[in-house]
């Protein structure tokens, strides 16, 4: 009674609540995916050191050279494209660009959706209604069509492209955070914090958000591969990354005219996109199983 009267106990956990401890189990497939993801990230970071050639270096004497396992040479292990550019080097640099765009856009999407979700949960009333309308509007609109229209009107720019992709998936974060934060607001520690004079911003970002952060991070692993695929699709259509820059999607797009003859130009970067997206998705499934207390 003394604690309730003074508001001293502002902890989100009470005696009647079970303390959630993640079930950190070993999973071979997840471990393999984590190794692949870390390897890809390291390759992207040190692409300028690991790449045997420049990503735009042209060798006309080695045009359309096949990979080494199909009659090629050690000079170009994964072959070359129609201009004699080394495929392995371009994959390294393309991986850097694709990951940079995907991570940057995911950060924008996460931040925007989380803030709006918290604002809707705490604001209620007209603010909540307005955000829910924006969420429904975003969810109902075909993102690819909107992106094509924006890029066709404003032109191609790396930072504009990243910001545009950052608008993808924010409504999922907003809807998820609004629901989870609404459940947190019904718990006793929020009332105790209010009685102690804590402001709305402090409660939202220092107490409620940390309690739902695990669910938000799991959602990140779902949206991130989708943003990566959206970048690849737009670059494939010629409205994403433009030369001299290179991304995995632009490599696939550049090689589509040669897929029946020089298949390695498009297929090899496509395989990297597939492996990267699959690895992130499987890691996300593992994190969901580990961090979701309702599954234990």
Secondary structure, DSSP 8 states (H G I E B T S, - for coil): -HHHHHT----S--TTS----------HHHHHHHHHHHHHHHHHHTHHHH-SS-TT---GGGTT---GGGT--GGGTT-B-TT--BHHHHHHHHHHHHHHHHHHHHHHHHHHHHHHHHHHHHH-HHHHHHHHHHHHHHHHS-HHHHHHHHHHHH---HHHHHHHHTTSSHHHHHHHHHHHHHHHHTSHHHHHHHHTT--HHHIIIIIIHHHHHHHHHHHHHHHHHHHHHHHHHHHHTTSSS-TTS--HHHHHHHHGGGTTTSTHHHHHHHHHHHHHHHHHHHHHHHHHHHH-GGG-
